Amino acid sequence: MADKIKLLVAFLLIVAGVVGYYALQDSAAVLRVLSVLLGVMFAAGVFWTTESGKRFFGFATESVAEAKRVVWPTRKETMQTTGVVILFALLMALFLWAVDASLLLIVNKLMGRGE
């Protein structure tokens, strides 16, 4: 039950930040944006104390660690793969155009509309 109350408080903090944005309509844009950011930051702090928040932040930490272990392709490999994909797309476009034109020609001949 305490977690549900904390989640409600986090949601209300975000709403308060958005309301502050509109309440400070005549103020500088920096203050308006700051009100939203503060609402989100305080909401994140409250969310962090909930069980689901702890699981979420643990998952996020593990995701960052996993992304660091990924072996990313080199620039040369990326360019080669992109070239192959573009070439394949062009060849498929030409093939599908040829099939479409052939079927159109066959249908027109069968319907007596041919030249």
Steps between C-alpha positions, in 0.01 A plus 500: 500500500788736579641449151169600343494818706859577398411443134204734537727763660750460213222550247375806687852645502515471122157662474618777734798563271276527197255724686796714606600531136164654416473697825831672422370610162630854542841390631817420308498179299788368710286513815211331326716215376672479838164446670430199278852361548478537877162326502641211298817479713306495828259246352795282397636525854170387647462229235848373584385417854224265379555130430416538131730803485790301645438224245482756217820678596675163548387396153621832355840456663532146367394618153773764492757242612380260229519771232863562597580133437359504147759477223395774260589470130778712356427787264618288205268211594209740543560661160530160329180372660316820410621468140375140480160599639462790255608282207255227601219755533572635151513152349173405668339821374608421145384139532159600634465765229577234236245258650237774522560613141489141375174426680349823369600405148354148538171629647465760223561230233244267660240779516558601140638841585847421366668681216 
